[in-house]
Amino acid sequence: MDELIPATLAGQRIDRVVSMITGVSRAEVSALVADGKVMIDGDVVTSRSRHVVEGQRVEADLADFMANANLAMTGEPDVSVNVVYADDDLLVIDKPPGLVVHPGSGNLDGTLVQGLLARYPEIADVGDPDRPGIVHRLDKGTSGLLLVARSPGAYVALSAQLKAHEVERRYLTLVWGQLDALNGMIDAPIGRSAREPTRMTVSAKGKEARTRYEVIATFSDPVEVSLLECRLETGRTHQIRVHLRAIDHPVVGDVRYGGSKPSFPVDRPWLHAAALRLAHPISGEPLAFDSELPADLRSGLEKLR
């Protein structure tokens, strides 16, 4: 790692900054500091609580950590993977809630990627070696459809389709309250929170982000909530959750973005990747996939009906 500190991170602790940028846990960063492997402007950092200044150059030697992470990047047949489509180039997975997509800080094993490697070892050479085959992500608590490239050619083509907004991704989500308009688009840039770098927020300094929504149903008993279909035009981290929070209709059950309320308890964000529409990355054939609501979300919806 070799980064210049931006204004948004000025004043933060060095362990927090390195953790946020690299995905390495703060405990692991502390170990790097203790081993003399973190530097600011060429000087070895001796305290993990040291605060950084805008414009400083931060370097961290992650070689040992990455070696351990690579050791963890092996197939794990015990990880259950629901494959709804497979050919030589493409996999479509229906991810259950609670499953992390790829290894990272605090999750070096038991991920979807490791379950896939046990069944499709060839994806180890596809795309980013730290997240082989992965072209887009779903949050740990989000269920539903996920594309995975099985060949290098498919990886390049899928990445290009996603960048050009040519893959249609539809999500179903339950949000608090009733929206003024039955459909619309939330167009607001998203970036990292200056106060909490692991949390995303609407920010003028963020990257462009657009979410279209349509109200499918509204409910007033026992709580006032609305069922929405959302379509992503961009793919920012936590995009739907952040955008809906920004218009004061947070996702039901979303602890991180203000959607958890005792009046309607849900164990995770009520968010499901319900549909994918795309051209096959190699043949160009139109493909369409749909995923039914999992039992936990369906049960919550039935209580409203």
N, C-alpha and C positions, 0 to 999 in steps of 0.2 A: 504494500500500500504506500502511495506517495501522493498526498493531497495538500492543496492550499486551503486554509480555513476561510470559508465565506462569512459574510456579516451575520447570517442567520445562526451560525454556531459560535460566534464570539462570546466568551464568558462561560462556556460550558466546560465541564471537567473532561480531561483528556481520555479517561476510560470510557466515558459515555460517547464521546465523539468517535473514537476508533470503533467502538461496538456498533454504533449506528451506521457508519460508512461501510464496514466490512461484513456485518452480520455475525461476527464473533461475540460471544456472551461477555458481559462485563467482568465476570469471574475469570474468564480466559484471558481477557485483556490485562487484568491485574497480574496474571502470571507472566504475561509478556513483558510488562513493566518491570517486574521483579527480576527477570532474566536479562534486562537491559536491551530489549528488542524494540523499544518505542523511542523515537527521537523527535524533538522539536527544533527546527532550524539547525540540524546537525548535532545537537547536544542530547545526550541520553537522558530520558525522563526518569526521575528517581521517585516520584510520588504520583500515584494514580489519580489523586484529587487535584492535581495542578490544572489551572484554568487556561484555556487557549485564547489567543488574540487573533483578530481578523488579519489575514495575510501571512500568518505563520505557516511554514511547511511542516506537515506531520508525516513521519515515516514509521512504518511498522513492518517488522519481519515476520511474515505469517507462514514461512516455509514448513515449520514443524506442525502447525495447526492444519495446514492443507494436506500434509502427509497423512495425518490421522483421519481427516475427512475422507481422503481417497481410499484409505483402508476400509472405511465404513461403506464405500460405494460398491457393495456387492449384493448379489441377488438374495432376496429373502422370501422363500416360498410360503412362509406362514402369513405374509401380508396379503389379505384378500383383495383381489382386483376384479371388478365387474367390467369385462370388455364387451361392449355392445356392437363393435365393428372392428374387423381386422383384415388387412391385406398386406402386401409386401412393403407398402410405403406409409400406411396410415393406421393409427389406432384411435378409437373413440372410447373413452372410459366414462362410466357413470360413477362418480366419486361419492362415497358416503360421507356424512358429516364427521368431523373429528379426525380425519386422516390428513396428515401434512403431505403436500405434493412432493417436495424434494428436501434433502438434508440441508440443515442450516444450524444456526445457533440454537442449542438446546434440543435439537432433533437430528442426531446423527444417524439414527437407524429407525426402522419401522415405518418408512415413508412409502408413498405410492411408487416413486421411482425405483426403490429397492424391490418392491413387489413385481414391478414390470421387468426388471433386470433378470429375475428368476425365470421368467417366461419368455422374454425376448432379449437375450443377452446382446444381440447385435446393436441395440440402441446405445450401448456404452460409447460407441464411436460417432454418435449423431448429435451435433450441436455442442452446447456448453458441457464440458466434462463434469461440472459440478451439478448439473441438472439435465442429464442426457435425455434427448427427445422432447423436452418440454418447450413448447412455443408460447403458451400462456398459462396463467395460474388461476386456481380458485383458493380462496382463504380456507384455513383449516375448518372453520365452522360452516362453510358453504358446501352444499351438496350439488350434484348434477354433472352435466356433460363437460368433458375436457378433451381437447385434441392433443395427440402425441405423434410426433414424427418418427417413423420407423427406418427411414433412409435419409442420407444427407440431402438428396435432391428434394425430398418432401419437406425437410426442415427449412431449406431456403425458400421454397415456394409458399409454404404456410406462413412463414415470417413475413414475406412480402405481402400476402393477402391481408394479414392482420394489420400491417402498417398502412395499407391502402384502404382499410375499412371495408374489405370485400367479404369478410366472414360475418354473417348475421348471428348475433348472440342474444338470446332472449332469456330474461330472468323473471321469475315470479317472486314477489316480496310482499309482506304484510307490513304496513306502516301505521304509525299512530295518527289519528285524526282523519279529517276529510279534506281533500284538496279542493281549491277554488275552481280549477280547470280540470276537465275530464281527461285531457291529454296535453302534452307540451314537451318542451325540451329544456333541460337544465344545462346551461352553457357557462361554466365557471372553472377557471384554472385550479389545479390541485397541486399542492407542494407539501413538504414536511413542516410540521409545526416547529416554530423556533423554540418553544418552551419544552416540547416533548418530541424529539426527533423521530421516535418510532411511530408517532401518530400523524396521520395525514389531515390536511385542512384546506379549505378554499383560501387561495392566496394569489394576489396579483403577481407574485414572483414565481408561481407554480407553472406547470405545463398545461396546455390546453386540454380540456376534458368536457365531453358532451354526453349526456344521458337522456334518451327519449323515454317518456313514460305514458302509459294509458291506464286509466282506472277501470278495473274489471268488475269490482263490486265494492260496496260500502256496507258497514255494519255499525250498529249503535248499541247492541246488547250482547254480552254484558259490558263491553267496552266499545269506544268509538275508534274504529280502525278501518283501513282501506286496503284492498287487494290490488296490487299494481302489476302490470307487465312492463319491464324495463328493457330497453335495447341499448347496448353500448355502441357508441360511435368511436370511442377511444378506449384504451385499456389501462387506466391508472390504478395504482394500488388503492384498494378499498373504495373504488370510485362510486359505486351505487350507494354505499353506506354513507360516505362523506357528503355526496350531493343531496341525498334525502334529509340528512341532518341539517344541511345548510338552509333548506326551505322549511325547517321546523316540523318535519314529518319523519323522524328517525325510524329505522327498521326495528320492528318489534323484537325484543330479546337481545338487542345489540348493546351489550354492556359498555363497550369501548366508546360508542358514539351516542350515548344518551337514550337508548331505546329499551332499557330494561326497567320494567315497572311491576310491582307486586300484584297489581290488579289483573294482570294476564301473564303469568310466569311462563317463560320459554327458556329452554336450556342452551339455546344458541341463537344467533341472528336468523330470523325467519327469511331466508334467502336461498333460492334454488335455481341453478342454471338449467332451465327447462327445455331449451331448443337450440340447435345449431343448423345453419344453412350455409353451404359453401360449395365451391367447385373442387373436385378431387385435385390434389396438388400435382399429380402427374398426368392423369388422363383428361382432366377438365370436366369429367362427368358431374352433373349436379347431384349433391348429396344432401339429405335432410335427416335429422335425428331429433327425437323427442324423448323426454324423461318424465315419468310420472312423479308426482310429489311423494317423498318418502313418508313413512308412517307417522313420524313425530310431527311433521308439518301438517299432514292431512288431519291428524287428530285434533290439533289446535284449531284448524279451520272449521271442523265439524262442530266444535263448541259454539261457534258464532252463528251457525245455521239452525 
